[in-house]
Amino acid sequence: MDNDNKHSASQAHSSKGDQTDWTEDSDDDLYRSIISDNGEDYDSLRAFTNTICPSSYGSMTEVKFSALDGLIVRPIGIYGSKEEIVQLLLSLGVVDDYM
């Protein structure tokens, strides 16, 4: 990775179609405000984030990153059909047949 592509955690940057902004609330916690134009559904991200750290995700435009800083989460992306993803998760033992 070259120096032009590195971003520190304190920098705000955006990709095409997104507007990124930094604001502070009355508790002086830093929030990252992301206004997304792509129309994706973030319900599962909200549920996951609030499960591992309650009240950390209010909405797409209000994520309390300071509350998430202490957590160790190593997200990965997987691609494929639903059936292939289910088979992978079953083979890893992270879900069971009950689902």
ABEGO torsion letter per residue (X at the ends): XBAAABBBAABBBBBBGBBBBBBBBAAGBBBBBBBBAAGBBAAAAAAAAAAABBGABABAABBBAAAAAABBBBBBBBBEBAAAAAAAAAAAGABBAAX
